[in-house]
Amino acid sequence: MSEQQSGVPQNRLILLTGTHRVAPGLLSWPAWQVLRETSAASGGQVLTGEATHPQLPYVRDAGVEVTVVSDDDQGAAPQVLARRLLADARTGPVVWLAGSDGDPELGAALGAVAAGGTQALPAIEVVPGSWDLPGSRLLDLVAVMDRLRSPGGCPWDAKQTHQSLVRYLVEEAYELVDAIDSGDRAHLREELGDVLFQVAFHARVAEEDPEDPFTIDDVAGEIVAKLMRRHPHVFADVVAESAEHVERNWDELKAAEKSGRESVVDGIPLGQPALSLAGKVIARSRRAGFDVPVPGSVTVPEHVDDDSVGELLLAATQLAATHGVDAETALRAAALRHRDAVRAAEAAAAAKAAEPGESAAQE
C-alpha cells in the first residue's frame, strides 16, 4: 500500500501516550486511526517496550500487529532505543505505544539524539490515546490503599480498625485547620491529602467488614446523592434567590430526611470540642424557633466582633483557670444542660399544642 493510500506520511515517529487510569481499550479516535493506518502502511511498525502493556490485547484484537521491543533490543540506555526509533521512522511510519508513565526518559533521549544528530530527522508527533479526567488521581489513592491493606503490604496498616484510626482522623482535621489559618498553600494541599487519606483508609477497612461491607464508591455515591438532593436549586427546579434562602432550604430538606428524630438537637456529635458543641446546640435550637435562654450573663462590649468575642472567651478561660476549673469540661457540661433544656422546651410546646385537641375530644 502506498503512502497516499494509507494516509500516513513516511518519515514519521508517533509517540502514542495514555493513562492507566482509563479502562484498557478505551482509546481516542486519532489513536485508533494512527494505529490502523501505520499497521497497514508499507514499512509501518507499531512498537512497545512492555510485554504486559494493558492496551496490547485490545489493539491486537483490532487487527493491529504490535512488536514488543525487549530490553536486549533496546540496549541499556534510552538513547539506544531513541536512535533505533528514529532510524526506523526514516524508512516507514513508526508508532511507539508508550507506557503508562509516558516514557519520559525516552522523550528526553529523543531530544538529545535529535539535537546532536547530523541526519535529517523524521517528523515526531505525540498523539494522546487517553488522558486523565478531573479526579482521576483518586484512583491511584484507592490502588495504594488496597496495596497497603492487602497481603504483602504494610503490617501496621493491615491491622488498623475504625476505632484505632479515630485519633489520627481527629489529629489530621486539626492539622488541616492549622494549615488553613497559616495561609500556606503548600501546607494546605498536604493536609487536605492527609484528611483524604483517612477517608480512603476508613472506606478500605469498611470494605473488609464481614457483615456490612461497603466501598469507597458507596461512600462517594452516597455523598453525591445527598448533595444533589439538598441542592434542588441547582439540580432541580427549586428557586433560591440568596445564600440565606439556600440555607433555609437545606435545613428543611435535612429535617425531612431526619424525620425520625424527636428533637432538633438530636444527632449533634458529642465528641466535638465543647465550644463548637455549644454553638451547634444554640444554632439548632434557634433555627427551630426554640430560643431557650442561656443561664449566666456577660457584659456586652460596645462593638461585638471577632476580637471582642474572642477576648470574652479568653477572659472566661482565665477565670476558670484561676479557680481551678477546666474550661473545656465546664463548657461541655453546660452545653449538655442547655441541650436538655431545649428538649424540655420542645416537649412543653408539644404538650401545649396537644391540649386543645384533647379538650375537644373530652367535650
Beta strands, then each sheet from edge to edge (+ up, - down):
strand 1: 12-17
strand 2: 45-48
strand 3: 67-68
strand 4: 94-97
strand 5: 123-128
sheet 1: 3+ 2+ 4+ 1+ 5+
end
